[in-house]
Amino acid sequence: MIGALFEIVAIPMEWMYGLTSSYAAAIAFMAFIVILITAPLVLKQTKGMLEMQKLAPEMRRLQNEHRGDRQKLNEEMMKLYQSHKVNPLASCFPILLQIPVFFIMFRILTGLTNKGPDGTFLPKYISETSEMYQDLVGQTEMLSLGLDLSKTPASQMAEGFATGWPYALLVIALGLLYLAQQKMVAARATVSPTMSQTQQKIFQYLPVVFAIFLVFYLTGLVVYYFAQAIFRIGLQYYITHRFYKGDESLGKQAMAASQKAREMAKTDGGGGGLLGQAKRDLAAAKQPPQHTPTTSKRVTPPKNRPTPTSKSGRPAPTGKAARPGNTKKK
């Protein structure tokens, strides 16, 4: 059943190869289709993130009101999200979607260069009547743009500089595209900040680490993500102009709300969320315990004072003996 899914996904790639006779163009076309499908989700994610930022002052107020009651705070936060039709988990979906996309593309590309008993290609997941199949079957290389897309950049670079430099250049170019894409996102963060500087650095360089990681996979997969990075830069440009341009834009409104929430955080003596609550709990723990003085019901006669005596000159009885009912007549 999984193989049938791969066959369906590979159909657009077969079609594009029939038009261009280029493996790189067919793979890039697959990247374009994926971006086209996921673009509405990315736009919805961006809008939802900005809507969440607009709620920052209200979220701060709820945190102040329910500092000591985490369950009540969660209930009120859920009511706030529902009333404004905001889903805090929606921003995670486009990121999680990249995992199955990577797996599917990896399986399809490795299927194209599947080797038979004689060591030559015996492609999988594409129709045997397609032009792509006919051009690959019985071959040992998948040449396009002067690169063998069936080999890994690491294996080609290991053969020497003369063979490996085009593959190394492709990976470096992919890393630079990822940096350019993240710089566009970081520039928007200055307009509508949502992350700390440390988080921004992590998100900025994490894709570069992913580009280096691709050195150990098929060059065809590197070509796929290279094309996808170009399309994503175009998508990020569109997002910037749609949500962040103009004084009345959603991005500017989110910026104003974030600024107001930060001012509220300064006035209430600490940050919000778990960190702010932890600071307040720590400050409370450092306070010395307040003891309320208590009075004992038992009254002890003060010291250094004369003991009262009876008429007979003997010390007056105390306790039970002093009570009228305990005195016997002679």
Protein Blocks (a to p, Z undefined) as FASTA:
>chain_A
ZZmmmmmmmmmmmmmmmmnopaklmmmmmmmmmmmmmmmmmmmmmmmmmmmmmmmmmmmm
mmmmmmmlmklmmmmmmmmmmmnopafklmmmmmmmmmmmmmmmmmmmmmmmpccfkopa
cdehiafkbmklmmmgopabdceehiafkbcfklmmmnojklmmmmmmmmmmmmmmmmmm
mmmmmmmmmmmgcbdfklmmmmmmmmmmmmmmmmmmcfklmmmmmmmmmmmmmmmmmmmm
mmmgcjkbmklmmmmmmmmmmmmmmmnopaehjllmmmmmmmmmmpccdddddddfbdcd
dehiacdddfkopacdehjllpmklpccZZ
